[in-house]
Amino acid sequence: MQHRPCIAIPAAIAFLVLTGPYVNSAEVEREHAMAPSQIPGYIVDAVNSPARPAADRELDESRKPAQILAFFGIKPGMKVADLWAGSGYTTELLARTVGPDGKVYSQNMEAPAKFKKAAELWRGRLKEAGMSNVVEITKPFDSPDLLPVPPGSLDAVIINMNYHDMVGRGFNRDQINHAVFTALKPGGIYGLVDNSAKPGSGASDANMLHRIDENFEVSEIEKAGFRLAASSDVLRNPNDPRTQPFWKLNHTQDRFVLKFVKP
């Protein structure tokens, strides 16, 4: 039998193969945290607004909203959507960034009993000063008009740490991603933040650990016609073993931040 020569793989490449993020194209930009001077003033003003609840401000250190909003390119006057808005943390930041000339479509399902408090916080938030540019949407994800906007009218759609829940609950992501694709303008942004599972784990940790394999999520969204344009390492934590629910790490879990574009 003829033996093929053994090819040594450099350690750095082996590490990336085993643990690194999905690389779909040479065009994907890998971005680092921005210097404070690079973050637009309107985003800084939105994050520092004294009208924001104290509970939200306590989350800012771990969520780095100014970095995230700048990475996704959110600007005044935009029309954007926040899917699975939860208690509305992201909705409020988007609303204060797009300003009175913009619009935010904030979507939640009808909340089951254990999420009633979050739903109450969300609805209460929408009554605050400065939130008049928010459109409340209470619809299930299988609704045929999930995003009640004209096709090709939104500049961005954001899902902040909830795509894994859609997977864990068995929602039809093909339908959801198609709705997002239809609602976005050409060149529109589909921005996602999610909790990292181990590479190769697929959707297996979506329910128990509330984590998801980055490659799995990229594959599903690109299947809908989106192109992965950039990722940011601003919420990365290489010391996270990815074996525990994220809340056990006091919100320092490894998270991936992905920016997709509608061609």
C-alpha positions, -999 to 999 in steps of 0.1 A, spaced: 0 0 0 13 34 -9 13 58 21 7 95 15 31 119 31 19 135 64 14 172 60 21 192 91 -6 218 99 7 250 117 -7 253 152 -24 286 145 -43 271 115 -53 241 135 -66 263 163 -88 282 138 -101 250 123 -111 236 157 -124 267 174 -125 297 151 -155 314 136 -171 304 103 -154 320 73 -178 320 43 -160 345 20 -128 364 17 -150 395 16 -161 391 53 -145 418 74 -134 410 109 -137 441 130 -124 450 164 -138 474 190 -139 510 178 -121 538 196 -145 561 214 -136 589 189 -149 567 161 -184 562 175 -208 588 160 -221 615 184 -257 607 178 -251 571 191 -231 584 221 -260 608 229 -286 580 226 -267 556 249 -260 585 274 -296 598 274 -306 605 310 -341 593 301 -329 557 298 -339 535 327 -312 528 354 -317 490 348 -307 494 312 -276 514 321 -265 485 343 -265 462 313 -245 486 291 -210 475 304 -216 439 293 -236 446 261 -216 475 248 -245 491 229 -225 521 214 -202 496 197 -230 474 185 -251 503 171 -221 518 153 -211 484 139 -246 479 125 -245 514 110 -277 527 127 -282 564 119 -308 591 124 -338 589 101 -335 551 95 -365 528 95 -355 497 115 -371 467 133 -362 450 166 -374 413 165 -382 396 198 -377 429 216 -381 414 251 -383 442 276 -373 467 250 -336 474 258 -326 474 222 -358 490 210 -352 521 231 -316 525 220 -326 522 183 -354 547 189 -331 573 205 -306 568 177 -329 570 147 -346 600 163 -379 617 154 -374 613 117 -369 576 120 -391 547 129 -386 515 150 -409 485 146 -407 467 179 -420 431 178 -429 406 206 -451 376 207 -480 375 231 -460 367 263 -466 335 283 -470 340 321 -433 337 329 -425 366 306 -453 389 316 -430 412 335 -408 417 305 -439 424 284 -451 450 309 -417 467 309 -418 467 271 -453 483 269 -445 507 297 -413 518 279 -431 526 247 -451 552 266 -420 571 276 -410 605 262 -390 601 231 -406 567 221 -433 581 199 -413 569 168 -418 532 180 -445 510 164 -456 482 188 -461 448 171 -476 419 190 -476 390 166 -464 354 166 -434 346 144 -455 326 120 -477 356 112 -479 362 75 -474 400 81 -447 397 108 -433 430 97 -462 452 86 -442 474 63 -440 478 25 -415 454 8 -380 469 6 -387 497 31 -365 490 61 -329 500 65 -320 474 92 -335 445 113 -319 435 146 -322 404 167 -303 407 199 -295 374 216 -328 357 206 -321 339 174 -311 308 194 -345 309 211 -362 308 178 -342 277 170 -348 262 204 -385 266 202 -387 252 167 -399 284 150 -398 284 112 -367 305 106 -369 301 69 -402 320 71 -388 346 95 -357 352 75 -377 355 43 -399 381 60 -368 400 70 -353 398 35 -385 410 19 -389 440 43 -353 452 39 -341 476 12 -313 463 -11 -282 469 9 -302 467 41 -286 453 73 -297 422 91 -278 424 124 -275 396 150 -259 391 184 -260 357 199 -244 334 225 -217 312 212 -219 274 215 -190 251 207 -181 248 170 -198 219 153 -226 217 180 -253 230 156 -285 237 174 -280 211 202 -274 237 229 -301 262 219 -326 251 246 -305 240 276 -275 264 274 -292 292 253 -263 291 229 -259 283 193 -231 273 169 -221 304 149 -216 284 117 -252 270 120 -267 305 124 -247 319 95 -257 290 72 -294 295 80 -294 332 73 -273 330 41 -297 304 29 -323 331 28 -303 351 4 -282 373 27 -245 379 25 -223 379 56 -205 412 53 -187 416 86 -183 403 121 -172 421 153 -152 407 181 -164 434 206 -183 408 227 -158 379 224 -146 361 255 -120 334 246 -120 322 283 -157 311 280 -157 273 277 -192 275 262 -204 247 284 -228 266 307 -259 288 303 -248 323 296 -263 337 328 -239 316 349 -210 337 335 -226 369 348 -232 381 312 -195 378 302 -203 348 278 -187 347 244 -210 363 219 -207 367 181 -219 398 163 -228 394 127 -237 419 100 -255 405 70 -265 425 39 -294 421 15 -276 421 -19 
